[in-house]
Amino acid sequence: MKTVERLCPEELEKLRTTTTPTIANAIERLKLRRNDEGYTNSTIRCFFPELEPIAGYACTAVIRSGRPNPQPKCGVSRRPYWEHILQSPAPRIAVVQDLDQPPAGAYWGEVNSNIHKRLGCIGMITDGTVRDLDEVRALGFPFFASAVSVSHAYAHLEDFNVPVRVGGLDLRSGDLIVADKHGAILIPEGAERQVIAAVRDVELYERPMIDLCGSPEFSTRRLAELMEHGGV
């Protein structure tokens, strides 16, 4: 696991309470990466949009759901995985890639959600499937996943603390993520505080245009002037 420079609680809270589209705009202004990279695509769905957004550090793992573990007694033990999570920076977000696509069954349900919440995870992102939706919603544990499954089929842990790709987003353990009803976005390593500062610039740029649209002084000339001033 890489060494992570952790943000203070106030900085994490600023990211958590900023919408992911605004964060995306801030990253675009800073030109830190391609505009079509660093966020989950439309295959990942927020299952409980009524829950609060989350901001935290990735704890990665890979699973399989479409085939039995050929050597179940010699497979990856969950205890070292749990211990790895406990040693990871908090707040933690479990990020799990299902190597079997399309997924055959759900690794995530009521039991795994309770376990991971007890281990300090504040939510989960997976390109696999989920179940036990009523119980997990009541637990207040956010699910970001591809779909729902009735059964867990053959879902089992294959490895952890490895690079993963979930919904088009490449992540490593320790990466800083923000996730809300729109999806999840990766905060570029080493530029966390730049992004927080740029969020304010985005808000300062957008607010006059929004206010003008609701004003009797609206004109396309004035709107064009505002859009050209400070635009990306």
Backbone hydrogen bonds in HBPLUS format (Angstrom, degrees):
<---DONOR---> <-ACCEPTOR-->    atom                        ^
c    i                          cat <-CA-CA->   ^        H-A-AA   ^      H-
h    n   atom  resd res      DA  || num        DHA   H-A  angle D-A-AA Bond
n    s   type  num  typ     dist DA aas  dist angle  dist       angle   num
A0011-GLU N   A0008-CYS O   3.03 MM   3  5.34 121.7  2.38 106.3 120.6     1
A0012-LEU N   A0008-CYS O   3.04 MM   4  6.36 162.2  2.07 160.2 165.7     2
A0013-GLU N   A0009-PRO O   2.90 MM   4  6.04 151.3  1.99 143.7 152.0     3
A0014-LYS N   A0010-GLU O   3.03 MM   4  6.26 147.1  2.14 139.2 147.4     4
A0015-LEU N   A0011-GLU O   3.16 MM   4  6.50 158.3  2.21 147.7 152.3     5
A0016-ARG N   A0012-LEU O   2.85 MM   4  6.09 159.5  1.89 148.8 155.4     6
A0017-THR N   A0013-GLU O   2.98 MM   4  6.08 150.4  2.07 147.3 153.2     7
A0018-THR N   A0015-LEU O   3.16 MM   3  5.17 163.3  2.18 105.5 109.9     8
A0022-THR N   A0019-THR O   3.08 MM   3  5.33 120.3  2.45 102.9 117.1     9
A0023-ILE N   A0019-THR O   3.03 MM   4  6.41 156.4  2.09 152.0 159.4    10
A0024-ALA N   A0020-THR O   2.84 MM   4  6.05 157.5  1.89 149.3 155.6    11
A0025-ASN N   A0021-PRO O   2.95 MM   4  6.22 152.8  2.02 143.1 150.1    12
A0026-ALA N   A0022-THR O   2.94 MM   4  6.23 152.0  2.02 145.8 153.5    13
A0027-ILE N   A0023-ILE O   2.94 MM   4  6.25 158.5  1.99 154.8 159.8    14
A0028-GLU N   A0024-ALA O   2.96 MM   4  6.19 154.1  2.03 146.9 154.4    15
A0029-ARG N   A0025-ASN O   2.96 MM   4  6.25 152.9  2.03 147.1 154.0    16
A0030-LEU N   A0026-ALA O   3.16 MM   4  6.45 147.1  2.28 142.5 150.9    17
A0031-LYS N   A0027-ILE O   3.04 MM   4  6.22 117.7  2.44 136.1 152.0    18
A0031-LYS N   A0028-GLU O   3.06 MM   3  4.96 144.1  2.19  96.6 107.6    19
A0037-GLU N   A0034-ARG O   3.27 MM   3  5.53 151.7  2.35 119.3 116.8    20
A0186-LEU N   A0038-GLY O   2.87 MM 148  5.32 170.2  1.88 156.5 158.2    21
A0040-THR N   A0184-ALA O   2.94 MM 144  5.50 156.9  2.00 152.5 157.3    22
A0041-ASN N   A0167-GLY O   2.75 MM 126  5.32 150.8  1.84 141.0 151.2    23
A0044-ILE N   A0041-ASN O   3.21 MM   3  6.17 173.3  2.21 127.1 129.2    24
A0045-ARG N   A0145-ALA O   2.70 MM 100  5.37 175.7  1.70 148.2 149.8    25
A0145-ALA N   A0045-ARG O   2.98 MM 100  5.37 147.2  2.09 150.7 148.9    26
A0047-PHE N   A0143-PHE O   2.98 MM  96  5.51 170.2  1.99 157.7 160.7    27
A0051-LEU N   A0048-PHE O   2.98 MM   3  5.74 165.7  2.00 125.4 129.7    28
A0054-ILE N   A0179-ALA O   2.94 MM 125  5.38 161.9  1.97 155.6 161.5    29
A0179-ALA N   A0054-ILE O   2.89 MM 125  5.38 160.5  1.93 154.8 158.8    30
A0056-GLY N   A0177-ILE O   2.96 MM 121  5.57 153.6  2.03 153.6 162.1    31
A0177-ILE N   A0056-GLY O   2.82 MM 121  5.57 170.7  1.83 169.3 171.7    32
A0057-TYR N   A0091-PRO O   2.78 MM  34  6.16 164.7  1.80 158.3 156.5    33
A0093-ILE N   A0057-TYR O   2.88 MM  36  5.69 156.3  1.94 140.9 138.7    34
A0058-ALA N   A0175-ASP O   2.79 MM 117  5.28 158.7  1.83 149.8 156.5    35
A0174-GLY N   A0058-ALA O   2.82 MM 116  5.06 161.0  1.85 136.3 140.7    36
A0059-CYS N   A0093-ILE O   2.86 MM  34  5.96 143.4  2.00 153.6 150.3    37
A0095-VAL N   A0059-CYS O   2.95 MM  36  5.84 168.9  1.96 142.0 141.6    38
A0161-ASN N   A0060-THR O   2.87 MM 101  5.09 162.0  1.90 137.7 134.3    39
A0061-ALA N   A0095-VAL O   2.97 MM  34  6.39 134.0  2.19 157.4 160.7    40
A0097-GLN N   A0061-ALA O   2.99 MM  36  6.47 157.6  2.04 153.0 153.9    41
A0062-VAL N   A0159-ASP O   2.90 MM  97  5.34 161.9  1.93 141.2 142.3    42
A0158-GLU N   A0062-VAL O   2.83 MM  96  5.53 164.4  1.86 148.4 147.8    43
A0159-ASP N   A0062-VAL O   3.27 MM  97  5.34 154.8  2.34 141.1 140.3    44
A0063-ILE N   A0097-GLN O   2.87 MM  34  6.23 157.5  1.92 157.7 161.8    45
A0099-LEU N   A0063-ILE O   2.88 MM  36  6.11 172.5  1.89 162.8 160.3    46
A0064-ARG N   A0156-HIS O   3.08 MM  92  5.65 151.3  2.16 153.6 162.5    47
A0156-HIS N   A0064-ARG O   2.83 MM  92  5.65 143.2  1.96 153.8 165.9    48
A0154-TYR N   A0065-SER O   3.19 MM  89  4.63 155.0  2.26 140.3 133.8    49
A0074-CYS N   A0071-GLN O   2.85 MM   3  5.29 145.6  1.97 114.5 125.6    50
A0082-TRP N   A0078-ARG O   2.82 MM   4  6.13 157.4  1.87 156.6 163.0    51
A0083-GLU N   A0079-ARG O   2.86 MM   4  6.15 160.2  1.90 156.6 162.3    52
A0084-HIS N   A0080-PRO O   2.85 MM   4  6.05 148.9  1.94 142.6 151.2    53
A0085-ILE N   A0081-TYR O   3.07 MM   4  6.41 154.8  2.14 148.4 154.4    54
A0086-LEU N   A0082-TRP O   3.06 MM   4  6.42 158.5  2.11 149.9 155.3    55
A0087-GLN N   A0083-GLU O   3.11 MM   4  6.37 135.8  2.32 141.7 152.9    56
A0087-GLN N   A0084-HIS O   3.13 MM   3  5.17 131.8  2.37  97.0 109.9    57
A0088-SER N   A0085-ILE O   3.03 MM   3  5.11 158.2  2.08 106.5 113.4    58
A0092-ARG N   A0120-GLY O   3.45 MM  28  6.07 163.7  2.48 149.8 145.1    59
A0122-ILE N   A0092-ARG O   2.74 MM  30  5.98 156.4  1.79 178.3 171.3    60
A0094-ALA N   A0123-GLY O   3.15 MM  29  6.46 150.2  2.24 159.4 150.9    61
A0125-ILE N   A0094-ALA O   2.81 MM  31  6.27 156.2  1.87 159.8 168.1    62
A0096-VAL N   A0125-ILE O   2.89 MM  29  6.37 156.4  1.95 158.0 165.2    63
A0106-ALA N   A0151-SER O   2.93 MM  45  6.22 159.1  1.98 132.4 136.4    64
A0131-ARG N   A0108-TRP O   3.03 MM  23  6.44 135.4  2.23 145.2 158.4    65
A0113-SER N   A0109-GLY O   3.07 MM   4  6.03 153.5  2.14 147.2 155.2    66
A0114-ASN N   A0110-GLU O   3.06 MM   4  6.23 157.8  2.11 146.5 151.8    67
A0115-ILE N   A0111-VAL O   2.97 MM   4  6.26 162.0  2.00 156.4 161.8    68
A0116-HIS N   A0112-ASN O   2.92 MM   4  6.07 170.1  1.93 150.6 153.2    69
A0117-LYS N   A0113-SER O   2.91 MM   4  6.00 155.0  1.97 146.3 153.6    70
A0118-ARG N   A0114-ASN O   3.05 MM   4  6.17 155.5  2.11 143.4 149.7    71
A0119-LEU N   A0115-ILE O   3.04 MM   4  6.34 131.8  2.28 138.5 152.3    72
A0121-CYS N   A0116-HIS O   2.89 MM   5  5.38 160.2  1.93 155.9 150.2    73
A0120-GLY N   A0117-LYS O   3.08 MM   3  5.22 159.0  2.12 107.1 111.1    74
A0124-MET N   A0142-PRO O   3.09 MM  18  6.30 146.8  2.21 148.6 158.2    75
A0144-PHE N   A0124-MET O   2.95 MM  20  6.13 137.3  2.13 149.0 161.4    76
A0126-THR N   A0144-PHE O   2.81 MM  18  6.26 153.5  1.88 158.4 167.5    77
A0146-SER N   A0128-GLY O   3.07 MM  18  5.77 161.4  2.10 171.0 171.8    78
A0130-VAL N   A0147-ALA O   3.04 MM  17  6.55 145.8  2.16 141.6 150.0    79
A0149-SER N   A0130-VAL O   2.96 MM  19  5.86 157.0  2.01 147.1 150.7    80
A0136-VAL N   A0132-ASP O   3.02 MM   4  6.20 162.1  2.05 157.9 163.5    81
A0137-ARG N   A0133-LEU O   2.87 MM   4  5.93 156.2  1.92 149.0 155.8    82
A0138-ALA N   A0134-ASP O   3.08 MM   4  6.24 159.6  2.12 144.0 149.3    83
A0139-LEU N   A0135-GLU O   3.07 MM   4  6.30 136.1  2.27 134.9 146.8    84
A0140-GLY N   A0136-VAL O   3.14 MM   4  6.40 123.2  2.48 135.3 148.9    85
A0141-PHE N   A0136-VAL O   3.38 MM   5  5.91 177.1  2.38 158.7 159.5    86
A0140-GLY N   A0137-ARG O   2.96 MM   3  5.11 141.9  2.10 100.7 112.3    87
A0155-ALA N   A0152-HIS O   2.87 MM   3  5.58 168.9  1.88 149.7 153.1    88
A0164-VAL N   A0171-LEU O   2.93 MM   7  5.43 164.5  1.95 158.2 162.9    89
A0171-LEU N   A0164-VAL O   2.92 MM   7  5.43 163.4  1.95 150.9 155.5    90
A0166-VAL N   A0169-LEU O   2.92 MM   3  5.19 159.1  1.97 145.4 143.3    91
A0169-LEU N   A0166-VAL O   3.01 MM   3  5.19 161.6  2.05 110.3 115.9    92
A0175-ASP N   A0172-ARG O   3.09 MM   3  5.75 162.9  2.12 141.3 141.6    93
A0187-ILE N   A0176-LEU O   2.95 MM  11  5.56 175.0  1.95 156.8 158.3    94
A0178-VAL N   A0185-ILE O   3.04 MM   7  5.46 158.5  2.08 153.5 160.4    95
A0185-ILE N   A0178-VAL O   2.81 MM   7  5.46 155.0  1.87 158.0 166.6    96
A0180-ASP N   A0183-GLY O   2.92 MM   3  5.47 155.1  1.98 153.3 155.7    97
A0183-GLY N   A0180-ASP O   3.01 MM   3  5.47 142.3  2.16 115.1 124.9    98
A0191-ALA N   A0188-PRO O   3.10 MM   3  5.56 161.6  2.13 132.2 134.6    99
A0195-VAL N   A0191-ALA O   2.93 MM   4  6.19 155.3  1.99 157.1 163.2   100
A0196-ILE N   A0192-GLU O   3.12 MM   4  6.49 156.9  2.18 145.1 151.1   101
A0197-ALA N   A0193-ARG O   3.05 MM   4  6.25 159.2  2.09 144.3 149.3   102
A0198-ALA N   A0194-GLN O   2.87 MM   4  6.07 154.0  1.93 147.1 155.1   103
A0199-VAL N   A0195-VAL O   2.93 MM   4  6.16 136.8  2.12 147.5 158.3   104
A0201-ASP N   A0198-ALA O   3.04 MM   3  4.90 114.4  2.48  91.3 107.5   105
A0202-VAL N   A0198-ALA O   2.94 MM   4  6.29 153.8  2.01 152.6 159.2   106
A0203-GLU N   A0199-VAL O   3.01 MM   4  6.33 161.7  2.04 150.9 155.5   107
A0204-LEU N   A0200-ARG O   2.91 MM   4  6.13 156.7  1.96 150.0 156.2   108
A0205-TYR N   A0201-ASP O   2.95 MM   4  6.11 142.6  2.09 142.1 152.1   109
A0206-GLU N   A0202-VAL O   2.92 MM   4  6.13 160.0  1.96 156.0 160.6   110
A0207-ARG N   A0203-GLU O   3.04 MM   4  5.91 165.8  2.06 149.3 152.9   111
A0209-MET N   A0206-GLU O   3.11 MM   3  5.52 120.4  2.49 109.7 123.8   112
A0210-ILE N   A0206-GLU O   3.07 MM   4  6.34 160.6  2.11 157.8 164.0   113
A0211-ASP N   A0207-ARG O   2.86 MM   4  6.05 167.4  1.88 160.8 164.3   114
A0212-LEU N   A0208-PRO O   2.89 MM   4  5.98 154.5  1.96 142.2 149.4   115
A0213-CYS N   A0209-MET O   3.07 MM   4  6.30 150.1  2.16 143.8 150.8   116
A0214-GLY N   A0211-ASP O   3.11 MM   3  5.38 142.2  2.26 103.3 113.9   117
A0215-SER N   A0212-LEU O   2.99 MM   3  4.91 165.2  2.01 110.3 112.7   118
A0218-PHE N   A0215-SER O   3.22 MM   3  5.55 154.2  2.29 115.2 115.8   119
A0223-LEU N   A0219-SER O   2.97 MM   4  6.19 158.1  2.02 148.0 154.9   120
A0224-ALA N   A0220-THR O   2.90 MM   4  6.00 158.2  1.94 144.5 149.8   121
A0225-GLU N   A0221-ARG O   3.07 MM   4  6.32 151.4  2.16 145.2 152.9   122
A0226-LEU N   A0222-ARG O   3.00 MM   4  6.29 159.9  2.05 150.4 155.1   123
A0227-MET N   A0223-LEU O   2.90 MM   4  6.12 160.2  1.94 151.6 157.5   124
A0228-GLU N   A0224-ALA O   2.99 MM   4  6.10 151.0  2.07 143.6 150.8   125
A0229-HIS N   A0225-GLU O   3.16 MM   4  6.28 134.1  2.38 138.5 149.8   126
A0229-HIS N   A0226-LEU O   3.22 MM   3  5.17 132.7  2.46  93.7 106.3   127
